[in-house]
């Protein structure tokens, strides 16, 4: 959890730690009816003292709270843990900024093992519901009611959840090594991967399954944490040329290639990538 980056670049949006100088912008944003009405704990009027409480959260690394800045101006804020909340100033809405910021922040959050993320949203907050759905959050089966201080009443809400395996399945990491790219293996890769399996009794054969078991092998070694699992190796044309089992607990990885020429040409790149994974980069 504490490995969450201080600063994250998200395609034109800078995620940075909150500072005392953000106090005025926080108070201004959360006094806007089009922002405050969607956040259950925001009181009206929202004072500087209330803004200080939000800034105090930023001092706790486990909160994963970051300000959103565009061209030097604070336009919003997000917090990931223990529950997600976020806001954007009206002038910054409708541009996809929050979707990009959350995608980058959640990717960083799940870079190391971390608890699931939960988000509770008013069922009439169409913009936030759309963001969560596009990111792949799963809707919980039961609705809940929360008291919204700004409106002085309890309102119907929907709860969403995202866990690390779900995130990696929906947003598979791609690892680059030279002219090659690695991505997690999926079941549709099984026929091609079966052709690369070594014959029994040959070098490295103990690490790999019988061709009849390749589908179970893919599932057993599915990417469940960043940089670990069964990955396929693709060239710059997205042609599948090999596979490798990445695991930080293993001292040596033996990639398999479709052809001997591929092995001669690319084995060193894959070995370098594995060293990077082992070092935590």
Order of alpha helices (4+ residues) and beta strands (2+ residues): beta-beta-alpha-alpha-alpha-beta-beta-beta-alpha-beta-alpha-beta-beta-beta-alpha-beta-beta-alpha-alpha-beta-beta-beta-alpha
